[in-house]
Amino acid sequence: MASRRGAGKRTFGEISKLPSGRFRARFTGPDLIRHGAPSTFVARMDGEAWLAAQVRLISRGEWQPPAPAPSAPTAKPPTIAEYAATVIGRRRLRPATVALYEKLLRLAIVPAFGDRQPSEISVADVTAWYRSMNATPTQQANAHGLLKSILKDAVEDGLIATNPCRVKAGGQKSRAREIEVLSVEQLDFLPGSRSRSPPGAAAARRLVRAAFGRGAGAARS
């Protein structure tokens, strides 16, 4: 008398029990590719019924390989305007910092790069944009620092390979115009420095000369 295990030995396909307790049915088709049922089964007999249906289709010449599952549509990469909002939204920032970032985005970053994807911004683009703000050094430094931070996140998120913000010392603030300090001799040659000097100008010049004189004497000693 054949054992129950021997009598139930499978000749087509296979059924395996998953850790979840459900059953998975698979078989090798006429195309020599292993195919699985579109879903798992609660009971083993349900998997066996599915395999039996595949055998009937193959024997009648009606079996067709299952159509490949439709691939999910590729998500379009976000623009700088969209991605900046995401980056700022996931950071823990003070309200004043958020307000500053929103202002920088509105005035400097979005007008230049808002509709571009991070991968569409080059080093040359950032450099030209940075130089266009030379007249406003504080905004220039803050806007460059914010854009660099946003694109650093884009690198970490796999949107770009490298950060195009490479302006040397781009985050440092510099004066838009250096202040030139006049010497005592130059003060004397200013228009109206003598006869048309305002009240107190002569006294101011004497104080400057005295200060310079004391400094020179200290240096000689």
Salt bridges, closest charged atoms under 4 A:
GLU14 OE2 - ARG26 NH2 2.70
GLU14 OE2 - ARG34 NH1 3.64
ASP31 OD2 - HIS35 NE2 2.93
GLU48 OE2 - ARG10 NH2 3.20
GLU62 OE1 - ARG60 NE 3.20
ASP125 OD2 - ARG116 NH1 2.87
ASP153 OD2 - ARG90 NH2 3.18
ASP153 OD1 - ARG91 NH2 3.56
GLU156 OE2 - LYS152 NZ 2.77
ASP157 OD2 - ARG90 NH2 2.88
ASP188 OD1 - ARG205 NE 3.72
ASP188 OD1 - ARG209 NH2 2.76
